[in-house]
Amino acid sequence: MNENDSTNTSRTDWDKLRSLADEQIDTSDIPELSDEFFANAKLRLPKGKVPVLLAIDEEVAEWFRNQGGDFRLNLNDALRQYADSHR
């Protein structure tokens, strides 16, 4: 994760989009989903969170706090990336 991941803002005009009726939104670049797609689709729900009391070095905690956003989510993302890379 780099510093731009959580600081970039959308250039979408959300107010304009909200004001459009569904029929006015151009979806021509999005292909229709076929019956085959739905026949092979699998429902995946995110797993819940487990509360953990964890003592970490002060410098590590400070670094995550200085990254902006919720440092707990950033720490969780870093741990997930580590775990995924070691499976």
N, C-alpha and C positions, 0 to 999 in steps of 0.2 A: 504494500500500500504506500502510495506517495502522498505528499502534502496536498496535491491537487484533487485527490479523490474526494475529499470532504469539503473542499472550499469552492469547487466549481458550481456555478448556478446555471439553471436551465435557461436557454434562450427562447423557450416556448412561450407564446403569449397565452397563458392559461385563462385569462379573463375572456379573450376572444373565443378560445376553444369551448369554454363552458357555455357561451352564448349561442353556439351552433346547435341546430337539431341534428340528430344522428344521421339523417339523410344528407346533410350538407358536408359531412366530413369525408374527405377523399381517402378511401381505403384501397384504391386501385393497385397500390404496390404491395398489398398484403394478400397472399394467396388464400383461397378458401380452404378450410380444413375438410378433408375427405372422411367418408365413413371408415375407411381403412385406418386413418389416423386415430379416430376415437376407439376403434376395435382394439388397437394396440396400445392405447394410452393407459398409463398407470397413475393412480392417485398417490402423490407423495406429500405428506404433511411434515412440517418441520418438527423436530423433536423439541421437547421442552428444555428449559434451563434448570440446572441443578445448583442450588446455592452452595458456595464453597468459601470457607474462611482460609485465606492464604496470606502468609507473611512473605513479602518480597523486599529486596533491597530498596532503600529510600531513593537512591539515584534512578533505579528502574521505574519506580512509581512516579517520580517527578518527570522523567522523560515522557511517559505515557500521558500524564496530565498536560504537558506542554504541547502535545500534538493537536489539541483542539478537539472539540466534540466530547462525547462521553468516553472517558478514559477506560471505563470497564468494558465497553464494547470494543474499543481498539485493542485492549489486552486480550479479549476473547478471540478477536479476529487473528491476532498474531499467534495465539496458541492453536487455533484451528489450522492455520497454514502450516505450522510446525508439525502438528499431528498428521495432517494429510500428506506431507512430504516424507513422512517416516512410516507409512503403511506398506 
